[in-house]
């Protein structure tokens, strides 16, 4: 076995791609004190005010333990608030606070820049093909995840 055999494995390449994507995200979002998962949670709550934690975890593919810690951090930093649900008293509905809304607005352009930078080395055609193949691989392997995504596909032809 040679190092090139390790470097050519899909798992290794996906792990490296995740490292690179996170580094670019953190560069673009410097000063916002936000992780990619925090952004996803804020964005999903912003799009679906009143969502409960279980459904949020399904929409952003986040396991219960990680999500619980994440929501506690977002509450402690006054980005998110939980209120009892009108439909089910046992369920806590999640809402962005004014500070959470402001942070989300401020982060959108930085996150868009990060996503563009990740794909920038590829031509537009390669970007399209890469995204389609990546979504296909992720979708077809979704059930193997600790926290399978339970949301409709988002890519359009």
Backbone as JSON, one array per atom type, in Angstrom:
{
  "sequence": "XXXXXXXXXXXXXXXXXXXXXXXXXXXXXXXXXXXXXXXXXXXXXXXXXXXXXXXXXXXXXXXXXXXXXXXXXXXXXXXXXXXXXXXXXXXXXXXXXXXXXXXXXXXXXXXXXXXXXXXXXXXXXXXXXXXXXXXXXXXXXXXXXXXXXXXXXXXXX",
  "N": [[0.85, -1.18, 0.0], [0.46, 2.24, -0.71], [0.88, 5.75, 0.07], [-0.54, 7.2, -1.81], [-2.65, 5.52, -2.3], [-4.22, 5.81, -0.03], [-4.82, 8.55, -0.24], [-6.45, 8.58, -2.47], [-8.84, 7.51, -1.76], [-12.4, 7.64, -1.42], [-13.52, 8.31, 1.12], [-11.36, 9.55, 2.45], [-10.95, 11.74, 0.74], [-13.41, 13.06, 1.01], [-13.32, 13.72, 3.73], [-11.13, 15.47, 3.71], [-12.16, 17.42, 2.02], [-14.21, 18.38, 3.66], [-12.68, 19.46, 5.75], [-11.41, 21.55, 4.37], [-13.65, 23.02, 3.47], [-14.73, 23.81, 5.96], [-12.59, 25.38, 6.92], [-12.54, 27.48, 5.04], [-15.11, 28.51, 5.45], [-14.84, 29.42, 8.12], [-12.89, 31.41, 7.75], [-14.26, 33.27, 6.11], [-16.37, 33.91, 7.77], [-15.19, 35.05, 9.93], [-15.06, 36.69, 13.02], [-17.76, 36.55, 13.45], [-18.29, 34.53, 15.18], [-19.33, 31.88, 14.68], [-20.29, 28.62, 13.67], [-20.45, 26.29, 10.86], [-22.61, 24.5, 11.36], [-24.08, 25.9, 13.29], [-24.89, 28.05, 11.73], [-26.53, 26.69, 9.87], [-28.56, 25.8, 11.61], [-29.62, 28.24, 12.62], [-30.49, 29.36, 10.18], [-32.44, 27.46, 9.35], [-34.28, 27.62, 11.48], [-34.99, 30.27, 11.17], [-36.29, 30.12, 8.7], [-38.39, 28.48, 9.33], [-40.06, 29.4, 11.67], [-40.89, 28.5, 15.0], [-40.44, 25.84, 14.77], [-39.81, 22.55, 16.08], [-37.25, 20.97, 18.12], [-36.74, 18.3, 17.39], [-37.66, 18.11, 14.71], [-36.03, 20.09, 13.6], [-33.49, 18.91, 13.89], [-33.82, 16.8, 12.08], [-34.06, 18.2, 9.68], [-31.57, 19.45, 9.36], [-29.83, 17.4, 9.54], [-28.72, 16.51, 12.06], [-27.63, 14.96, 15.0], [-29.36, 14.14, 18.1], [-27.9, 14.62, 20.51], [-25.75, 16.34, 19.75], [-27.29, 18.42, 18.7], [-28.71, 19.25, 20.97], [-26.66, 20.36, 22.56], [-25.82, 22.37, 20.8], [-28.17, 23.97, 20.6], [-28.39, 24.81, 23.25], [-26.12, 26.44, 23.41], [-26.81, 28.39, 21.5], [-29.05, 29.49, 22.73], [-27.89, 30.46, 25.11], [-26.3, 32.46, 24.09], [-28.18, 34.22, 23.33], [-29.37, 33.97, 20.79], [-31.37, 32.28, 20.03], [-34.62, 31.37, 21.16], [-36.75, 29.37, 23.22], [-40.13, 28.42, 23.29], [-43.17, 27.22, 24.77], [-45.12, 25.05, 22.77], [-48.1, 25.85, 21.01], [-49.68, 23.85, 19.98], [-48.83, 21.47, 21.23], [-48.09, 20.98, 24.43], [-45.89, 19.64, 25.46], [-43.88, 20.01, 23.71], [-41.24, 22.14, 22.72], [-41.14, 25.1, 21.01], [-39.01, 26.62, 18.63], [-37.5, 29.77, 18.13], [-35.98, 32.53, 16.43], [-34.22, 35.1, 18.06], [-34.25, 38.73, 18.11], [-31.5, 39.32, 18.0], [-30.5, 36.93, 16.96], [-31.72, 36.93, 14.43], [-30.45, 39.19, 13.36], [-27.76, 38.34, 13.35], [-27.94, 36.2, 11.56], [-28.7, 37.54, 9.2], [-26.4, 39.1, 8.85], [-24.51, 37.11, 8.45], [-25.19, 35.83, 6.06], [-24.12, 36.81, 3.52], [-21.39, 36.33, 3.91], [-21.38, 33.55, 4.19], [-22.35, 32.82, 1.67], [-20.18, 33.74, 0.14], [-18.21, 31.99, 1.08], [-19.19, 29.51, 0.15], [-19.02, 29.93, -2.6], [-16.25, 30.24, -2.87], [-15.36, 27.67, -2.23], [-16.12, 26.2, -4.45], [-14.84, 27.57, -6.46], [-12.34, 26.77, -7.77], [-13.22, 25.13, -9.8], [-14.66, 24.87, -13.1], [-17.72, 26.44, -14.31], [-19.34, 24.37, -15.44], [-18.13, 22.1, -14.35], [-18.61, 22.62, -11.66], [-21.41, 22.37, -11.54], [-21.68, 19.66, -12.27], [-20.17, 18.42, -10.23], [-21.65, 19.15, -7.93], [-24.1, 17.85, -8.48], [-23.31, 15.13, -8.54], [-22.23, 14.86, -5.97], [-24.48, 15.4, -4.37], [-26.05, 13.23, -5.18], [-24.5, 11.01, -4.28], [-24.55, 11.51, -1.52], [-27.32, 11.47, -0.98], [-28.01, 8.83, -1.74], [-26.64, 7.41, 0.16], [-27.68, 8.23, 2.53], [-29.1, 6.84, 4.58], [-27.12, 5.62, 6.05], [-26.09, 7.41, 7.78], [-25.49, 8.8, 11.09], [-27.36, 10.64, 11.73], [-29.72, 10.8, 9.75], [-30.69, 12.82, 6.98], [-33.84, 14.29, 6.78], [-35.45, 15.57, 4.7], [-36.71, 17.22, 1.77], [-35.01, 16.77, -1.42], [-32.79, 19.33, -2.65], [-31.53, 20.18, -4.95], [-31.78, 21.34, -8.29], [-32.41, 20.61, -11.73]],
  "CA": [[0.0, 0.0, 0.0], [1.18, 3.51, -0.8], [0.08, 6.9, 0.52], [-1.48, 7.59, -2.87], [-3.85, 4.69, -2.15], [-5.03, 6.47, 1.0], [-5.27, 9.84, -0.75], [-7.43, 8.4, -3.54], [-10.07, 6.91, -1.23], [-13.47, 8.63, -1.29], [-13.66, 8.78, 2.5], [-10.28, 10.49, 2.71], [-11.21, 12.97, -0.02], [-14.54, 13.76, 1.62], [-12.84, 14.3, 4.98], [-10.3, 16.63, 3.35], [-13.06, 18.46, 1.5], [-14.88, 18.96, 4.83], [-11.69, 20.31, 6.42], [-11.23, 22.74, 3.54], [-14.9, 23.79, 3.53], [-14.81, 24.44, 7.29], [-11.57, 26.44, 7.01], [-13.0, 28.62, 4.24], [-16.25, 29.08, 6.18], [-14.35, 30.16, 9.28], [-12.22, 32.61, 7.25], [-15.27, 34.22, 5.63], [-17.25, 34.28, 8.89], [-14.36, 35.51, 11.05], [-15.69, 37.78, 13.76], [-19.18, 36.27, 13.7], [-18.35, 33.49, 16.2], [-20.36, 30.98, 14.19], [-19.85, 27.42, 12.95], [-21.39, 25.94, 9.8], [-23.82, 23.9, 11.93], [-24.86, 26.98, 13.91], [-25.53, 28.78, 10.64], [-27.63, 25.87, 9.36], [-29.65, 25.81, 12.59], [-30.24, 29.58, 12.59], [-31.2, 29.52, 8.91], [-33.63, 26.61, 9.36], [-35.24, 28.21, 12.43], [-35.46, 31.5, 10.53], [-37.22, 29.76, 7.62], [-39.54, 27.78, 9.91], [-40.22, 29.81, 13.07], [-41.76, 27.61, 15.75], [-40.05, 24.45, 14.56], [-39.33, 21.92, 17.31], [-35.87, 20.49, 18.02], [-36.69, 17.03, 16.65], [-37.76, 18.4, 13.27], [-34.83, 20.83, 13.23], [-32.43, 17.91, 13.72], [-34.07, 16.07, 10.83], [-33.83, 19.09, 8.52], [-30.16, 19.8, 9.18], [-29.07, 16.16, 9.71], [-27.93, 16.67, 13.29], [-28.09, 14.03, 16.03], [-29.97, 14.78, 19.27], [-26.9, 15.08, 21.47], [-25.08, 17.52, 19.19], [-28.27, 19.48, 18.58], [-28.99, 19.77, 22.31], [-25.54, 21.24, 22.93], [-25.88, 23.52, 19.9], [-29.28, 24.85, 20.99], [-28.04, 25.43, 24.53], [-25.18, 27.53, 23.09], [-27.54, 29.46, 20.82], [-29.88, 30.14, 23.75], [-27.01, 31.19, 26.03], [-25.8, 33.66, 23.4], [-29.38, 35.0, 23.0], [-29.68, 33.89, 19.36], [-32.57, 31.46, 19.89], [-35.44, 31.23, 22.36], [-37.73, 28.27, 23.15], [-41.42, 28.67, 23.93], [-44.09, 26.1, 24.69], [-45.89, 24.99, 21.54], [-49.55, 25.98, 21.18], [-50.29, 22.58, 19.6], [-48.44, 20.38, 22.11], [-47.39, 21.58, 25.57], [-44.64, 18.93, 25.72], [-42.91, 20.41, 22.68], [-40.74, 23.52, 22.78], [-40.98, 25.7, 19.68], [-37.79, 27.42, 18.53], [-37.61, 31.04, 17.4], [-34.81, 33.41, 16.47], [-34.37, 36.37, 18.77], [-33.78, 39.81, 17.23], [-30.05, 39.16, 17.82], [-30.33, 35.79, 16.05], [-32.07, 37.41, 13.09], [-29.39, 40.11, 12.91], [-26.58, 37.54, 13.05], [-28.23, 35.45, 10.34], [-28.6, 38.5, 8.07], [-24.99, 39.48, 8.7], [-23.73, 35.95, 8.02], [-25.58, 35.29, 4.74], [-23.16, 37.14, 2.46], [-20.14, 35.63, 4.2], [-21.6, 32.13, 3.89], [-22.4, 32.73, 0.21], [-18.79, 33.86, -0.35], [-17.52, 30.74, 1.41], [-19.63, 28.46, -0.77], [-18.45, 30.24, -3.91], [-14.8, 29.95, -2.81], [-15.17, 26.21, -2.23], [-16.29, 25.71, -5.83], [-14.14, 28.46, -7.39], [-11.34, 26.15, -8.64], [-13.88, 24.37, -10.87], [-15.4, 25.64, -14.1], [-19.16, 26.35, -14.03], [-19.83, 23.04, -15.78], [-17.61, 21.17, -13.34], [-19.33, 22.91, -10.42], [-22.73, 21.76, -11.68], [-21.51, 18.21, -12.24], [-19.71, 18.07, -8.89], [-22.77, 19.27, -6.98], [-25.08, 16.8, -8.77], [-22.76, 13.84, -8.11], [-22.11, 14.88, -4.51], [-25.83, 15.23, -3.81], [-26.47, 11.86, -5.45], [-23.78, 10.12, -3.36], [-25.05, 11.75, -0.16], [-28.71, 11.01, -0.92], [-28.07, 7.37, -1.82], [-26.02, 6.86, 1.37], [-28.27, 8.94, 3.67], [-29.52, 5.96, 5.67], [-25.95, 5.19, 6.81], [-25.7, 8.5, 8.67], [-26.0, 8.79, 12.47], [-28.51, 11.55, 11.75], [-30.13, 10.94, 8.36], [-31.44, 14.0, 6.58], [-35.24, 14.0, 6.48], [-35.91, 16.77, 4.02], [-36.73, 17.0, 0.32], [-33.79, 17.19, -2.12], [-32.83, 20.75, -2.98], [-30.89, 20.48, -6.23], [-32.66, 21.42, -9.45], [-31.68, 20.46, -13.01]],
  "C": [[0.89, 1.24, 0.0], [0.27, 4.63, -0.28], [-0.93, 7.32, -0.54], [-2.76, 6.76, -2.81], [-4.79, 5.27, -1.1], [-5.65, 7.75, 0.43], [-6.36, 9.72, -1.81], [-8.75, 7.8, -3.04], [-11.15, 7.98, -1.08], [-13.63, 9.17, 0.12], [-12.59, 9.8, 2.87], [-10.55, 11.82, 2.0], [-12.37, 13.76, 0.57], [-14.14, 14.4, 2.95], [-11.99, 15.54, 4.71], [-11.17, 17.77, 2.83], [-13.8, 19.14, 2.65], [-13.93, 19.87, 5.6], [-11.52, 21.63, 5.68], [-12.47, 23.63, 3.6], [-15.04, 24.5, 4.87], [-13.81, 25.58, 7.43], [-12.01, 27.68, 6.24], [-14.18, 29.3, 4.92], [-15.76, 29.95, 7.33], [-13.61, 31.44, 8.86], [-13.26, 33.67, 6.86], [-16.15, 34.73, 6.77], [-16.46, 34.74, 10.11], [-15.04, 36.7, 11.72], [-17.16, 37.54, 14.07], [-19.36, 35.21, 14.79], [-19.45, 32.48, 15.88], [-19.72, 29.8, 13.47], [-20.83, 27.15, 11.82], [-22.7, 25.34, 10.34], [-24.69, 24.94, 12.62], [-25.58, 27.79, 12.83], [-26.73, 27.99, 10.12], [-28.82, 25.9, 10.31], [-30.37, 27.15, 12.59], [-31.05, 29.77, 11.32], [-32.49, 28.7, 8.89], [-34.69, 27.16, 10.31], [-35.82, 29.49, 11.83], [-36.47, 31.23, 9.43], [-38.48, 29.1, 8.15], [-39.68, 28.15, 11.39], [-41.22, 28.89, 13.78], [-41.46, 26.14, 15.56], [-39.59, 23.85, 15.9], [-37.95, 21.31, 17.06], [-35.77, 19.19, 17.23], [-36.72, 17.28, 15.16], [-36.54, 19.18, 12.79], [-33.67, 19.86, 12.98], [-32.58, 17.13, 12.43], [-33.74, 16.92, 9.61], [-32.37, 19.43, 8.29], [-29.24, 18.6, 9.43], [-28.13, 16.24, 10.91], [-28.49, 15.74, 14.36], [-28.55, 14.8, 17.27], [-28.95, 15.36, 20.24], [-26.22, 16.36, 21.0], [-26.05, 18.69, 19.12], [-28.61, 20.08, 19.95], [-27.92, 20.73, 22.78], [-25.57, 22.51, 22.09], [-26.98, 24.49, 20.32], [-29.02, 25.52, 22.33], [-27.09, 26.6, 24.31], [-25.9, 28.7, 22.44], [-28.47, 30.2, 21.78], [-29.03, 31.0, 24.68], [-26.47, 32.47, 25.41], [-26.95, 34.53, 22.89], [-29.65, 35.08, 21.5], [-31.02, 33.2, 19.12], [-33.3, 31.44, 21.23], [-36.41, 30.07, 22.13], [-38.98, 28.68, 23.91], [-42.26, 27.41, 23.82], [-44.92, 26.19, 23.42], [-47.38, 25.12, 21.84], [-50.25, 24.66, 20.88], [-50.0, 21.45, 20.59], [-47.57, 20.95, 23.23], [-46.04, 20.91, 25.87], [-43.51, 19.37, 24.79], [-42.52, 21.87, 22.86], [-40.51, 24.01, 21.35], [-39.78, 26.64, 19.7], [-38.03, 28.65, 17.67], [-36.28, 31.78, 17.47], [-35.16, 34.63, 17.3], [-34.0, 37.48, 17.78], [-32.27, 39.71, 16.97], [-29.74, 38.01, 16.86], [-30.64, 36.17, 14.62], [-30.97, 38.3, 12.53], [-28.13, 39.33, 12.54], [-26.76, 36.77, 11.75], [-28.12, 36.36, 9.12], [-27.14, 38.85, 7.79], [-24.17, 38.33, 8.11], [-24.02, 35.52, 6.59], [-24.57, 35.57, 3.65], [-21.85, 36.41, 2.67], [-20.26, 34.15, 3.86], [-21.67, 31.93, 2.38], [-21.0, 32.83, -0.4], [-18.02, 32.57, -0.09], [-17.9, 29.64, 0.43], [-19.05, 28.68, -2.16], [-16.95, 29.92, -3.94], [-14.53, 28.45, -2.86], [-15.21, 25.67, -3.66], [-15.45, 26.47, -6.85], [-13.08, 27.77, -8.26], [-11.93, 25.39, -9.83], [-14.54, 25.32, -11.87], [-16.89, 25.56, -13.75], [-19.74, 24.97, -14.34], [-19.38, 21.99, -14.78], [-18.31, 21.37, -12.01], [-20.7, 22.23, -10.44], [-22.63, 20.25, -11.54], [-21.1, 17.73, -10.85], [-20.87, 18.09, -7.9], [-23.81, 18.17, -7.22], [-24.58, 15.45, -8.27], [-22.63, 13.77, -6.59], [-23.48, 14.69, -3.86], [-26.31, 13.8, -4.01], [-25.8, 10.88, -4.47], [-24.31, 10.27, -1.93], [-26.47, 11.21, -0.01], [-28.79, 9.49, -0.88], [-27.44, 6.69, -0.6], [-26.62, 7.45, 2.65], [-28.59, 8.03, 4.85], [-28.35, 5.46, 6.52], [-25.49, 6.24, 7.82], [-26.23, 8.28, 10.08], [-27.25, 9.63, 12.58], [-28.96, 11.75, 10.3], [-30.94, 12.21, 8.12], [-32.85, 13.57, 6.25], [-35.86, 15.26, 5.91], [-35.93, 16.48, 2.53], [-35.4, 17.42, -0.3], [-33.91, 18.64, -2.57], [-32.27, 21.08, -4.35], [-31.93, 20.44, -7.35], [-31.83, 21.2, -10.7], [-31.67, 21.75, -13.78]]
}
